[in-house]
Every structure is written in structure tokens, then in C-alpha cells.
Amino acid sequence: MIIIGVMGGGSATDNSEAQAYKLGKLIAREGWALLNGGRAAGVMDASAKGAKDAGGLTIGVLPDTDASQTSQYIDIPILTGMNAARNYINVLSSQVVVACPGAAGTLSEIALAMKSQRPVICMGWDPGPVVANMAKTGMFVLVENPEEAITEIKRLLRDLP
């Protein structure tokens, strides 16, 4: 099973949520599972809703043990009690990580993906010069929309060992 991680802010703009929803839908249409932070907020909720609306499987890796914050669109909630340390689970469980606009948590997931040699696609934003070296390897890509993200995911999956 191919698992695509979709990371992004719990607080998101309407545009970011719309893009995340569309991305989730496209991921599900490809037959891939969607993994995210599992909460009923922002990019997490929107991407899971998109995947569910397209009949996909959704996995949510939550930071605590309280299931009340879980998105209704998550099929498999994983309650970790690990707080931010759960970001390692998010990254290591994903063949490709798509980072939507976010804040410190999303940046940590990008950094963990880079450290773990996981490909990263940033959709709709640029986290800055820290990723420049990874971009040279082809393991880090900037895209503007969900369709471009899907094209890059396919390319990256083909190139994975």
C-alpha cells in the first residue's frame, strides 16, 4: 500500500483548505492511502475529507490520547500520546510527504523528512533556503497546485529504491 503524507497547519486559510481538499481527493483517486495529523482542523481535516469524498483510506496520527480531537474523516486514528514526536511517525510512514502551508509543526515534518531521506513536495509555499541542498537532489520539489503535486508524487514514487 502506498501511503502519502499530507502535512500542514491546523490553522489554515480558506485557499489552503480548498487545495488540501482537492489534493486528498486526487490521492484517493490514485488508490493511495492518505496519512496526516488526524485532527479536525485546517489542512488535516480538509485533506482527509477530500480523500473520504473520493472513497479513499485515511490514517490520522494524533499527538495525544484524546480521541475527541480526531477528524470525522479519519478511518484509522492512531492516538500516540507523543505530542510533537509523532511527527516522526507521520514522516517515516509516508513514501512521499506533501507539505501544505503550515507553521512550526509542518517545518519540523519537512526537516524530519529531509533527515530521513523522504521526498518532500511543498504545495503552495516555500519554506526557505534551508531546503536548498535537498532541492538539488530532486528529493524536494515546489509545486503550486494539487495536480502538479500528483504528477511529482508519481515521479518520486517511480524513482524510489
N, C-alpha and C positions, 0 to 999 in steps of 0.2 A: 504494500500500500504506500502510495506517495503521499507525504504529509507536507503541506505548505503552511509555514508560519506567517501569520499576519499580525504585525506588531504596530501599536500606535496609541495615541493618547486616550485616556478616559474622558478627558475634556477635549472635544473636537468641534471644529466649525461645521456648519451645515454642508459645505462643499466636501470637506474631508470625509464626513459620514456618508455622503452620496457616493463618493469614489470608493470607499471601503465596501459599501453595499454591493456595488457593481463588481468589484474585484471578487468578493465572496461568491457571487453568482457565477462568475466566469470560472473560478476554481472548481466549483461543484460540477459545472458542465463538462469540465475536462475529466471528471471522475476522480479527482484528488480530494483528500480529506483536508479540512481547514483546521488549524490549531491557532488559538490565540489566548489572551489572558483571562478569558471567560467571564468577565464582569458585564453587568447590564448597563454599560455606559460607553459612549464615544465610538471609536473605531472598532473596539471589541464587539459591542452589541450589533453595530451596523454590518460588519463583515460576516458575523455568524447568521444574521437574519438573511442576508443575500444568499449565503450558501444553503440555508434551510429552504428558502423560497425556490431554489433550483433543485431540491431533493438531495442535497449533499450531506455528508457526515461532518459534524463539528465537535472539536475537542477543546475544552477550556481548562487551562492550568491556572488555578486560582492561588492567590498569595496566602490565604488564611484557611481556617477550618469552618468558617461560617458560610453555609450554602445559600444564605438569603441574598447575597450579592451576585449570584450566578445569573447570567443571561438566560432567558427562557428559550433561546435559540441554540443552546449548547446541549448536544446529545450525551457527551461523556464529560462530566465535570470531574476534575482531579483537584481535590482540596489538599493543599500541600502543607499548610502551616509554616511555610518557609519565607514568607514575605518576599522581598526582592530577590532572594536566592533562587526563587522559582524561575527566574529568567533563564538560568542555565538549562532547565528542563525544556522551556519553550524553544530555545535555540538548538539544543542537541537532539530534540525530537523532530526537527524540521529538516527536510532535504534542502529547501530554499527558504530564506527569510525575506519577506516583503515588509519594509518599514514605511508606514504611513506617517504623516506629521504627528509628532508627539513631543515629549519633554525628556526629563532625566531617565525615566524607565526605558523609553524607546532607545535613547542613546546607549544605555547600558547593554541592551539587547544587540544593538549593532556592534558594539565593542566585543561582546562575548562571541558573536558570530565570526567576527574577524579573527579573534584569537583561536577559535575552533575550526578555522578554515571552511566555514559555511558560506555559501554565496549569499550576497545581500543585494536586494533591489530596493532603492529608495524611490517611492512613488509620490511625486508632487512636492518634494522638498530636498534640500541639500544640507546634510549635517555638518559640512565644513571640511577644512583641509586635513583633518585627522585621518580621513579615509583615502587620501590621495594615493598612497602606496598600494593599497588594496585595489584601487581602480585600475592601476597599471597591470594587474594580474588578470583582469577580466572577471574577478570574483565580486566586484562591486559595480553596480550599474545604476544610473539615474534615469528614471522614466517620468513621464508626465501624466499618464492615464492607465486605467486597468488593462486596456487592450495591449499596450506596449509591455506592461508587466507580464502578461500571459505569454507573449512572444519570447521575452527574456527568460522566463521560468523554463519554457520548453528548451531553449538553447542551453541553459545551465544544466538542466537535467540530463541532456544528451552528453554534455562534457564531463559529468561527474564520473569518478572511477567506479 
